[in-house]
Amino acid sequence: MATPLIELENIHKIYRTEDVETLAVNNVSMKVNSGEYLLITGPSGGGKSTLLSIMGLLEGASSGRYSLAGQDITSHGRSKLAEIRNRELGFVFQAFNLIDDYTVFDNVALPIRYRKEFTKKEIKKRVEKALEEVDMLHRIKHHPSQLSGGQQQRVAIARAIIGAPKIIYADEPTGNLDSRNAATIMTLLKEQHSAGVTVCVVSHDDRHLVDATQRYAMLDGSLQHSSTVDSVVSPFKENHAVMD
């Protein structure tokens, strides 16, 4: 049996202040195989984003074990985790998280700019290819403030894929978008999944269900597995050419 790409065992996350202790993630265990499209749904405050942050190595768990591609990374230090994040993972956020003072080119180039194996020529080539994939090459010299929300999210996806990650983590990627732009973003994520990238999405948007191969519901920090989705036809498959 193939080793899971992601394996969580008894993950807890507790936030503590002087007066309050909050259990954000409660004893979560899951396995995600390479090439899956994982969807986690649930109400706000249920722990979805916290769990995704732990899976994406943006923050650590309070307890439990995390294995990535068969390697226990629970005890890795910050520098090692940062290296794994940079080389293996891509991120798409609800608020886009682009740097306002940077051009589209510089925002997309950021994940690989300090990787020694890439020359300036290779970085330029990769940026242009990533932007071409999301139909934003014509905006390469613009700044985020000059782009619509849908365009900013497409740039964010280009930034996520430029380093050829094994996994893309997307936290409410359509949350700030209208239905037309949301459909475009979902199509772009589906295309990455079809190309072999493992995609993990946290979302309130039930339209992501049509592409999920595995789904969970999260409530009050606890995770409940839902049945595998195989037979639903996506209403957005005909819309992948729709761009703003």
MARGU-13758 format. One record per residue (C-alpha): y, z, x; residue in one letter. Coordinates in pm, whole numbers, plus 32768, in hexadecimal, padded with zeros to 4 digits. Each point is the difference from the previous one (the first is absolute). Example, Ala and Ser with C-alpha at 12.3 -4.5 7.8 and 13.67 -1.06 7.14 Angstrom:
2
PT;7E3E;830C;84CE;A
PT;8158;7FBE;8089;S
END
This chain:
244
PT;8000;8000;8000;M
PT;8157;7FA0;8086;A
PT;80E4;8115;807E;T
PT;8125;8037;7F10;P
PT;8150;7F92;8086;L
PT;80A2;8136;7F6A;I
PT;7F46;8144;7FC0;E
PT;80A5;813E;7F85;L
PT;7F3D;8144;7FE1;E
PT;8089;8132;7F4B;N
PT;816B;7FAD;8045;I
PT;80FF;8107;7F99;H
PT;8178;7FF6;8026;K
PT;80CB;813B;7FC5;I
PT;817B;8015;8015;Y
PT;8085;815C;803E;R
PT;8159;8098;7FE8;T
PT;805E;816F;8011;E
PT;7FCD;8028;7E8A;D
PT;7F1E;7EE4;7F8D;V
PT;7EB2;7F68;8063;E
PT;7FB8;7EA9;7F6C;T
PT;7EA9;7F5F;800C;L
PT;8059;7E8D;8009;A
PT;7EA5;7F79;8054;V
PT;7ED2;80C5;7F8C;N
PT;7EAD;7FCB;80A8;N
PT;800A;7E83;8002;V
PT;7ED7;7F3C;8084;S
PT;7FE2;7E85;7FF7;M
PT;7F75;7ED4;80B7;K
PT;80A7;7EAC;8017;V
PT;7F44;7EDC;8097;N
PT;80A1;7EEB;80C9;S
PT;808D;7EEE;7F22;G
PT;802B;80D1;7EC7;E
PT;8130;800C;7F1C;Y
PT;8030;8170;7FAA;L
PT;80E3;8070;7EE6;L
PT;8068;8169;7FBE;I
PT;80B5;8042;7EB8;T
PT;8080;8139;7F57;G
PT;813E;80AF;7F90;P
PT;8125;8053;80E1;S
PT;7FCC;813D;80C5;G
PT;7E87;7FDD;7FF8;G
PT;7FDC;7FDB;8179;G
PT;7FCC;7E87;801C;K
PT;8113;7FBD;80FD;S
PT;7FA2;8132;80CC;T
PT;7E99;7F88;8014;L
PT;8071;7EA3;8067;L
PT;80DD;809A;810E;S
PT;7ED4;80BB;8088;I
PT;7F28;7EC7;7FF6;M
PT;8115;7F3F;80B0;G
PT;8024;810B;810E;L
PT;8168;8043;7F9D;L
PT;7FAE;8170;7FD2;E
PT;7ED7;80DD;8046;G
PT;7F18;80B5;7F13;A
PT;7FF9;817C;7FF6;S
PT;7E85;7FF5;8019;S
PT;7EDE;7F0E;7FE2;G
PT;7F7F;7EDC;80CD;R
PT;8081;7E9B;801B;Y
PT;7F37;7EE8;80A1;S
PT;8090;7EA5;8038;L
PT;7F0D;7EE8;8057;A
PT;7EF9;8105;8052;G
PT;80E2;80C6;80EB;Q
PT;805F;8166;7FA8;D
PT;817A;8006;802A;I
PT;8037;815A;7F6A;T
PT;805B;809F;814C;S
PT;80C1;7EDD;8098;H
PT;815B;804F;8087;G
PT;8141;7F62;7F85;R
PT;8014;7EF3;810A;S
PT;7E9D;7F89;7FC0;K
PT;8038;7FFC;7E89;L
PT;8143;7F3D;8031;A
PT;7F43;7EFF;80CF;E
PT;7EF6;7FD8;7EF2;I
PT;810F;7FE2;7EF6;R
PT;80B2;7EF2;80C4;N
PT;7ECC;7F31;8051;R
PT;7F1D;802E;7ED4;E
PT;80DB;804F;7ED1;L
PT;8115;7F5A;7F38;G
PT;80E2;80A5;7EFE;F
PT;80BD;7F92;7EC8;V
PT;80DB;80FD;7F4B;F
PT;80AB;800C;7EAD;Q
PT;8158;801F;80A2;A
PT;7FB5;7EE4;80F8;F
PT;806B;80DA;812B;N
PT;80B1;7EE6;80B3;L
PT;8109;8055;8102;I
PT;8154;7F94;7F78;D
PT;809B;7FB9;8154;D
PT;7EE1;7F1C;8068;Y
PT;7FD5;7E96;7FA1;T
PT;7EC7;7F8D;7F4A;V
PT;7F7C;7F87;8150;F
PT;8033;8154;80A6;D
PT;7F6C;80C0;7ED9;N
PT;7EC5;7F30;8004;V
PT;7FE2;8005;817C;A
PT;801F;817B;8016;L
PT;7E8B;805B;7FF5;P
PT;7FA9;7F21;8129;I
PT;8141;8000;80CA;R
PT;7F87;810C;80EF;Y
PT;7E9A;7F8C;801F;R
PT;7FDE;7F88;8165;K
PT;7F10;7EE6;7FB1;E
PT;810A;7F3E;7F42;F
PT;8109;7F32;80B1;T
PT;814C;7FB4;7F57;K
PT;7F7E;7EA3;7FB7;K
PT;7EC5;8088;7F5D;E
PT;80C8;80FB;7F33;I
PT;80E0;7EEA;7F80;K
PT;7ED1;7F2F;7FA5;K
PT;7F5A;811F;7F47;R
PT;813D;805D;7F42;V
PT;802F;7E9B;7F8B;E
PT;7E94;7FE5;7F96;K
PT;800C;8148;7F3D;A
PT;8142;7F9D;7F51;L
PT;7F73;7EAB;7FAF;E
PT;7ED4;80A7;7F59;E
PT;80E9;80B8;7F11;V
PT;80F0;7EDA;7FD6;D
PT;8124;80B2;80AA;M
PT;802C;7F37;813F;L
PT;8145;7F72;7F79;H
PT;8090;8163;7FFB;R
PT;7FA6;8057;8167;I
PT;816B;803F;806D;K
PT;8067;80C3;7EC9;H
PT;8020;8179;7FDD;H
PT;7F51;80CC;7EEE;P
PT;8145;802D;7F41;S
PT;800D;7E87;7FD4;Q
PT;7EAC;7FF4;7F58;L
PT;7F83;804D;7EA3;S
PT;7EFF;8112;7FCA;G
PT;7EE6;7F04;7FE7;G
PT;806E;7F58;8142;Q
PT;8015;814E;80B5;Q
PT;7E9F;8057;7F97;Q
PT;7F81;7EB1;807C;R
PT;80A5;8047;8150;V
PT;7F58;8156;7FFB;A
PT;7EAF;7F56;7FCF;I
PT;804C;7F17;8125;A
PT;8048;8135;80D3;R
PT;7EB9;809C;7F8B;A
PT;7F2A;7ED4;8060;I
PT;80A4;7F94;8147;I
PT;7F17;80D5;80D6;G
PT;7EC6;7F7D;7F50;A
PT;7F9E;8157;7F74;P
PT;7EA6;8059;7F82;K
PT;8096;80C5;7EE0;I
PT;813D;7FDD;7F30;I
PT;8076;813A;7F4C;Y
PT;80EC;7FBB;7EDE;A
PT;80B2;811E;7F4E;D
PT;8085;7F8C;7EAC;E
PT;804C;7EA4;8091;P
PT;8075;7F78;7EB0;T
PT;80B0;813B;7F86;G
PT;8163;7F82;803A;N
PT;7FC5;7E99;7F92;L
PT;8014;7F38;7EC0;D
PT;7EC1;7F68;7F74;S
PT;8031;7EAC;80A5;R
PT;8036;808D;815B;N
PT;7EED;8102;7FC8;A
PT;7F0E;7EE4;7FB7;A
PT;8066;7F55;8144;T
PT;7FC7;813B;80CE;I
PT;7EAE;803D;7F60;M
PT;7F9C;7E9B;8050;T
PT;8068;802B;816D;L
PT;7F30;813D;801C;L
PT;7EDB;7F4F;7F5D;K
PT;801F;7EE4;80FC;E
PT;7FEB;80FC;811D;Q
PT;7ECB;8096;7F5F;H
PT;7F65;7EA8;7FDB;S
PT;803F;7FC7;8174;A
PT;7F2B;8132;8051;G
PT;8103;8115;8016;V
PT;7FA8;814A;7F58;T
PT;8113;8052;7F05;V
PT;8045;8161;7F7E;C
PT;8100;8019;7EE8;V
PT;8097;8129;7F4B;V
PT;80A4;7F91;7EBE;S
PT;805B;8051;7E99;H
PT;7FE7;7E8B;7FB9;D
PT;7EB9;7FBC;7F4B;D
PT;801A;7E8F;8056;R
PT;7F75;8053;8158;H
PT;7EB6;8051;7F51;L
PT;7FA8;7E91;7FE6;V
PT;7FDF;7FDC;8179;D
PT;7F6B;8154;8058;A
PT;7E99;8011;807C;T
PT;8009;817C;7FF7;Q
PT;80E5;80E5;7F3F;R
PT;804B;8170;7FE0;Y
PT;80D7;80D5;7F1C;A
PT;80B7;8129;8098;M
PT;807C;8130;7F41;L
PT;8080;814C;8087;D
PT;7F85;7FA9;815C;G
PT;7E9B;7FAF;7F96;S
PT;7F61;7EA8;8010;L
PT;7F19;7F6C;7EFA;Q
PT;7F43;7EBE;8047;H
PT;8013;7EED;7EFB;S
PT;7F06;7EE5;7FCC;S
PT;800F;7ECD;80DE;T
PT;80D2;7EE4;7F77;V
PT;7F4D;7EB1;800C;D
PT;8039;7F36;7EC9;S
PT;8172;8016;7FAA;V
PT;80C3;7EBD;8031;V
PT;815B;802F;8094;S
PT;811B;7F7E;7F22;P
PT;80CC;7FC8;813D;F
PT;7F1B;7F10;80BA;K
PT;80C2;7ED6;7F7F;E
PT;814D;8097;806D;N
PT;7FDA;8016;8179;H
PT;8101;7EEE;8037;A
PT;810B;80C3;7F42;V
PT;8106;8075;80FA;M
PT;8167;806E;7FD0;D
END
